[in-house]
Amino acid sequence: MAINAVMEDTEEAIDMNKRAKKLGELAKKAVKEGNSSYNDLKSLIEDIEIHRISKSNGVIENSGNA
């Protein structure tokens, strides 16, 4: 099983754990305030809020997408 492969004390398992830790660090950095994923999520939330407000006011914006 994959779990066993990661839990063993082999060079391959050690490398997998190092890569997983590095990816975790990169993911945490990306979602910190001001970084790429944080900004993308913030922008998405703002767009949803604008759309919700526009919809509740009876305004429907056409973004050009069909």
N, CA, C and O atoms as CSV, one atom per row, in Angstrom:
chain,resi,resn,atom,element,x,y,z
A,1,MET,N,N,0.829,-1.192,0.000
A,1,MET,CA,C,0.000,0.000,0.000
A,1,MET,C,C,0.869,1.249,0.000
A,1,MET,O,O,2.032,1.218,0.401
A,2,ALA,N,N,0.282,2.343,-0.455
A,2,ALA,CA,C,1.000,3.612,-0.525
A,2,ALA,C,C,1.388,4.104,0.862
A,2,ALA,O,O,2.467,4.668,1.046
A,3,ILE,N,N,0.512,3.891,1.837
A,3,ILE,CA,C,0.806,4.335,3.210
A,3,ILE,C,C,2.055,3.631,3.728
A,3,ILE,O,O,2.928,4.261,4.325
A,4,ASN,N,N,2.133,2.344,3.502
A,4,ASN,CA,C,3.299,1.580,3.964
A,4,ASN,C,C,4.582,2.081,3.304
A,4,ASN,O,O,5.630,2.155,3.946
A,5,ALA,N,N,4.492,2.425,2.012
A,5,ALA,CA,C,5.678,2.896,1.294
A,5,ALA,C,C,6.217,4.187,1.905
A,5,ALA,O,O,7.431,4.392,1.937
A,6,VAL,N,N,5.350,5.042,2.381
A,6,VAL,CA,C,5.769,6.314,2.964
A,6,VAL,C,C,6.252,6.132,4.398
A,6,VAL,O,O,7.095,6.895,4.870
A,7,MET,N,N,5.734,5.143,5.082
A,7,MET,CA,C,6.070,4.933,6.485
A,7,MET,C,C,7.382,4.166,6.670
A,7,MET,O,O,7.945,4.160,7.765
A,8,GLU,N,N,7.864,3.531,5.627
A,8,GLU,CA,C,9.095,2.750,5.743
A,8,GLU,C,C,10.313,3.667,5.846
A,8,GLU,O,O,10.239,4.861,5.554
A,9,ASP,N,N,11.423,3.087,6.263
A,9,ASP,CA,C,12.670,3.845,6.420
A,9,ASP,C,C,13.572,3.667,5.202
A,9,ASP,O,O,14.771,3.419,5.331
A,10,THR,N,N,12.979,3.799,4.025
A,10,THR,CA,C,13.773,3.665,2.805
A,10,THR,C,C,14.117,5.050,2.271
A,10,THR,O,O,13.512,6.049,2.660
A,11,GLU,N,N,15.091,5.090,1.381
A,11,GLU,CA,C,15.477,6.362,0.767
A,11,GLU,C,C,14.302,6.960,-0.009
A,11,GLU,O,O,14.092,8.173,0.001
A,12,GLU,N,N,13.547,6.098,-0.677
A,12,GLU,CA,C,12.381,6.556,-1.436
A,12,GLU,C,C,11.341,7.195,-0.507
A,12,GLU,O,O,10.784,8.244,-0.829
A,13,ALA,N,N,11.084,6.573,0.628
A,13,ALA,CA,C,10.120,7.111,1.586
A,13,ALA,C,C,10.595,8.446,2.155
A,13,ALA,O,O,9.805,9.376,2.322
A,14,ILE,N,N,11.876,8.530,2.447
A,14,ILE,CA,C,12.443,9.774,2.978
A,14,ILE,C,C,12.296,10.895,1.944
A,14,ILE,O,O,11.935,12.020,2.289
A,15,ASP,N,N,12.579,10.581,0.674
A,15,ASP,CA,C,12.431,11.573,-0.396
A,15,ASP,C,C,10.976,12.003,-0.547
A,15,ASP,O,O,10.698,13.191,-0.713
A,16,MET,N,N,10.037,11.042,-0.491
A,16,MET,CA,C,8.615,11.377,-0.607
A,16,MET,C,C,8.179,12.290,0.532
A,16,MET,O,O,7.431,13.245,0.320
A,17,ASN,N,N,8.645,11.995,1.728
A,17,ASN,CA,C,8.295,12.824,2.879
A,17,ASN,C,C,8.870,14.234,2.758
A,17,ASN,O,O,8.212,15.211,3.117
A,18,LYS,N,N,10.091,14.336,2.254
A,18,LYS,CA,C,10.702,15.652,2.055
A,18,LYS,C,C,9.909,16.460,1.033
A,18,LYS,O,O,9.649,17.645,1.237
A,19,ARG,N,N,9.522,15.808,-0.078
A,19,ARG,CA,C,8.751,16.512,-1.111
A,19,ARG,C,C,7.385,16.939,-0.577
A,19,ARG,O,O,6.924,18.047,-0.851
A,20,ALA,N,N,6.742,16.057,0.184
A,20,ALA,CA,C,5.437,16.393,0.758
A,20,ALA,C,C,5.547,17.579,1.717
A,20,ALA,O,O,4.693,18.466,1.718
A,21,LYS,N,N,6.589,17.587,2.521
A,21,LYS,CA,C,6.795,18.690,3.461
A,21,LYS,C,C,7.026,19.999,2.702
A,21,LYS,O,O,6.477,21.036,3.074
A,22,LYS,N,N,7.841,19.953,1.636
A,22,LYS,CA,C,8.121,21.140,0.830
A,22,LYS,C,C,6.835,21.652,0.172
A,22,LYS,O,O,6.590,22.859,0.159
A,23,LEU,N,N,6.015,20.750,-0.372
A,23,LEU,CA,C,4.751,21.159,-0.986
A,23,LEU,C,C,3.823,21.782,0.048
A,23,LEU,O,O,3.126,22.752,-0.248
A,24,GLY,N,N,3.810,21.238,1.244
A,24,GLY,CA,C,3.000,21.801,2.325
A,24,GLY,C,C,3.437,23.205,2.673
A,24,GLY,O,O,2.608,24.088,2.890
A,25,GLU,N,N,4.757,23.414,2.726
A,25,GLU,CA,C,5.294,24.750,3.022
A,25,GLU,C,C,4.922,25.742,1.927
A,25,GLU,O,O,4.554,26.882,2.213
A,26,LEU,N,N,5.020,25.303,0.661
A,26,LEU,CA,C,4.669,26.171,-0.462
A,26,LEU,C,C,3.178,26.510,-0.441
A,26,LEU,O,O,2.796,27.644,-0.727
A,27,ALA,N,N,2.347,25.542,-0.106
A,27,ALA,CA,C,0.900,25.778,-0.043
A,27,ALA,C,C,0.570,26.775,1.062
A,27,ALA,O,O,-0.245,27.675,0.863
A,28,LYS,N,N,1.195,26.620,2.219
A,28,LYS,CA,C,0.960,27.559,3.324
A,28,LYS,C,C,1.394,28.964,2.937
A,28,LYS,O,O,0.713,29.937,3.259
A,29,LYS,N,N,2.526,29.075,2.247
A,29,LYS,CA,C,3.020,30.376,1.824
A,29,LYS,C,C,2.064,31.018,0.823
A,29,LYS,O,O,1.823,32.224,0.880
A,30,ALA,N,N,1.520,30.220,-0.092
A,30,ALA,CA,C,0.630,30.745,-1.132
A,30,ALA,C,C,-0.653,31.322,-0.567
A,30,ALA,O,O,-1.211,32.258,-1.139
A,31,VAL,N,N,-1.135,30.779,0.553
A,31,VAL,CA,C,-2.404,31.265,1.107
A,31,VAL,C,C,-2.216,32.338,2.176
A,31,VAL,O,O,-3.195,32.792,2.768
A,32,LYS,N,N,-0.983,32.748,2.430
A,32,LYS,CA,C,-0.758,33.853,3.366
A,32,LYS,C,C,-1.227,35.155,2.729
A,32,LYS,O,O,-1.179,35.322,1.510
A,33,GLU,N,N,-1.677,36.068,3.572
A,33,GLU,CA,C,-2.202,37.337,3.084
A,33,GLU,C,C,-1.197,38.028,2.165
A,33,GLU,O,O,-0.023,38.180,2.502
A,34,GLY,N,N,-1.683,38.438,1.005
A,34,GLY,CA,C,-0.849,39.135,0.036
A,34,GLY,C,C,-0.227,38.240,-1.010
A,34,GLY,O,O,0.300,38.746,-2.001
A,35,ASN,N,N,-0.266,36.934,-0.833
A,35,ASN,CA,C,0.335,36.022,-1.805
A,35,ASN,C,C,-0.701,35.535,-2.811
A,35,ASN,O,O,-1.890,35.826,-2.676
A,36,SER,N,N,-0.251,34.795,-3.815
A,36,SER,CA,C,-1.054,34.490,-4.987
A,36,SER,C,C,-2.407,33.835,-4.699
A,36,SER,O,O,-3.435,34.359,-5.129
A,37,SER,N,N,-2.436,32.736,-4.004
A,37,SER,CA,C,-3.703,32.042,-3.758
A,37,SER,C,C,-4.615,32.864,-2.869
A,37,SER,O,O,-5.831,32.853,-3.056
A,38,TYR,N,N,-4.057,33.568,-1.917
A,38,TYR,CA,C,-4.840,34.439,-1.043
A,38,TYR,C,C,-5.513,35.515,-1.885
A,38,TYR,O,O,-6.710,35.765,-1.745
A,39,ASN,N,N,-4.737,36.150,-2.761
A,39,ASN,CA,C,-5.278,37.216,-3.601
A,39,ASN,C,C,-6.343,36.690,-4.558
A,39,ASN,O,O,-7.364,37.343,-4.777
A,40,ASP,N,N,-6.103,35.499,-5.134
A,40,ASP,CA,C,-7.084,34.907,-6.041
A,40,ASP,C,C,-8.387,34.597,-5.311
A,40,ASP,O,O,-9.469,34.862,-5.834
A,41,LEU,N,N,-8.291,34.041,-4.117
A,41,LEU,CA,C,-9.483,33.720,-3.345
A,41,LEU,C,C,-10.213,34.992,-2.930
A,41,LEU,O,O,-11.441,35.054,-2.989
A,42,LYS,N,N,-9.471,35.990,-2.515
A,42,LYS,CA,C,-10.071,37.271,-2.128
A,42,LYS,C,C,-10.814,37.883,-3.318
A,42,LYS,O,O,-11.926,38.388,-3.161
A,43,SER,N,N,-10.214,37.841,-4.488
A,43,SER,CA,C,-10.833,38.377,-5.695
A,43,SER,C,C,-12.108,37.609,-6.045
A,43,SER,O,O,-13.110,38.210,-6.431
A,44,LEU,N,N,-12.071,36.298,-5.911
A,44,LEU,CA,C,-13.255,35.475,-6.172
A,44,LEU,C,C,-14.386,35.839,-5.225
A,44,LEU,O,O,-15.532,35.987,-5.650
A,45,ILE,N,N,-14.072,35.983,-3.948
A,45,ILE,CA,C,-15.086,36.341,-2.951
A,45,ILE,C,C,-15.676,37.716,-3.267
A,45,ILE,O,O,-16.887,37.911,-3.165
A,46,GLU,N,N,-14.833,38.657,-3.644
A,46,GLU,CA,C,-15.321,39.990,-3.994
A,46,GLU,C,C,-16.236,39.939,-5.212
A,46,GLU,O,O,-17.265,40.614,-5.242
A,47,ASP,N,N,-15.871,39.144,-6.217
A,47,ASP,CA,C,-16.711,39.004,-7.407
A,47,ASP,C,C,-18.061,38.390,-7.066
A,47,ASP,O,O,-19.092,38.820,-7.585
A,48,ILE,N,N,-18.056,37.395,-6.202
A,48,ILE,CA,C,-19.309,36.757,-5.782
A,48,ILE,C,C,-20.178,37.751,-5.031
A,48,ILE,O,O,-21.388,37.808,-5.248
A,49,GLU,N,N,-19.568,38.533,-4.151
A,49,GLU,CA,C,-20.333,39.539,-3.396
A,49,GLU,C,C,-20.938,40.576,-4.330
A,49,GLU,O,O,-22.100,40.948,-4.167
A,50,ILE,N,N,-20.170,41.049,-5.307
A,50,ILE,CA,C,-20.676,42.030,-6.274
A,50,ILE,C,C,-21.834,41.433,-7.064
A,50,ILE,O,O,-22.855,42.090,-7.269
A,51,HIS,N,N,-21.677,40.205,-7.501
A,51,HIS,CA,C,-22.739,39.530,-8.257
A,51,HIS,C,C,-23.991,39.366,-7.403
A,51,HIS,O,O,-25.103,39.593,-7.880
A,52,ARG,N,N,-23.816,38.975,-6.152
A,52,ARG,CA,C,-24.956,38.785,-5.245
A,52,ARG,C,C,-25.685,40.098,-5.018
A,52,ARG,O,O,-26.915,40.139,-5.040
A,53,ILE,N,N,-24.931,41.175,-4.798
A,53,ILE,CA,C,-25.537,42.491,-4.568
A,53,ILE,C,C,-26.264,42.962,-5.832
A,53,ILE,O,O,-27.386,43.462,-5.761
A,54,SER,N,N,-25.611,42.795,-6.987
A,54,SER,CA,C,-26.232,43.195,-8.244
A,54,SER,C,C,-27.519,42.418,-8.489
A,54,SER,O,O,-28.520,42.984,-8.928
A,55,LYS,N,N,-27.489,41.142,-8.208
A,55,LYS,CA,C,-28.658,40.284,-8.413
A,55,LYS,C,C,-29.791,40.694,-7.473
A,55,LYS,O,O,-30.954,40.715,-7.876
A,56,SER,N,N,-29.457,41.019,-6.225
A,56,SER,CA,C,-30.493,41.404,-5.260
A,56,SER,C,C,-31.085,42.767,-5.593
A,56,SER,O,O,-32.206,43.074,-5.189
A,57,ASN,N,N,-30.330,43.593,-6.335
A,57,ASN,CA,C,-30.824,44.902,-6.764
A,57,ASN,C,C,-31.517,44.830,-8.119
A,57,ASN,O,O,-31.955,45.850,-8.651
A,58,GLY,N,N,-31.616,43.634,-8.674
A,58,GLY,CA,C,-32.265,43.467,-9.964
A,58,GLY,C,C,-31.382,43.806,-11.140
A,58,GLY,O,O,-31.864,43.900,-12.269
A,59,VAL,N,N,-30.104,43.989,-10.899
A,59,VAL,CA,C,-29.176,44.301,-11.960
A,59,VAL,C,C,-28.474,43.019,-12.364
A,59,VAL,O,O,-27.867,42.338,-11.538
A,60,ILE,N,N,-28.565,42.702,-13.645
A,60,ILE,CA,C,-27.882,41.513,-14.137
A,60,ILE,C,C,-26.831,41.967,-15.128
A,60,ILE,O,O,-27.147,42.567,-16.155
A,61,GLU,N,N,-25.589,41.679,-14.816
A,61,GLU,CA,C,-24.493,42.081,-15.680
A,61,GLU,C,C,-24.229,41.001,-16.709
A,61,GLU,O,O,-24.277,39.813,-16.389
A,62,ASN,N,N,-23.955,41.392,-17.919
A,62,ASN,CA,C,-23.605,40.449,-18.973
A,62,ASN,C,C,-22.098,40.495,-19.147
A,62,ASN,O,O,-21.544,41.498,-19.598
A,63,SER,N,N,-21.444,39.407,-18.790
A,63,SER,CA,C,-19.982,39.374,-18.869
A,63,SER,C,C,-19.488,39.017,-20.249
A,63,SER,O,O,-18.280,38.954,-20.482
A,64,GLY,N,N,-20.417,38.778,-21.180
A,64,GLY,CA,C,-20.003,38.418,-22.528
A,64,GLY,C,C,-19.876,36.925,-22.720
A,64,GLY,O,O,-19.644,36.465,-23.838
A,65,ASN,N,N,-20.021,36.162,-21.659
A,65,ASN,CA,C,-19.962,34.704,-21.772
A,65,ASN,C,C,-21.343,34.162,-22.030
A,65,ASN,O,O,-22.312,34.561,-21.384
A,66,ALA,N,N,-21.430,33.256,-22.971
A,66,ALA,CA,C,-22.734,32.682,-23.290
A,66,ALA,C,C,-22.897,31.341,-22.650
A,66,ALA,O,O,-23.938,30.704,-22.809
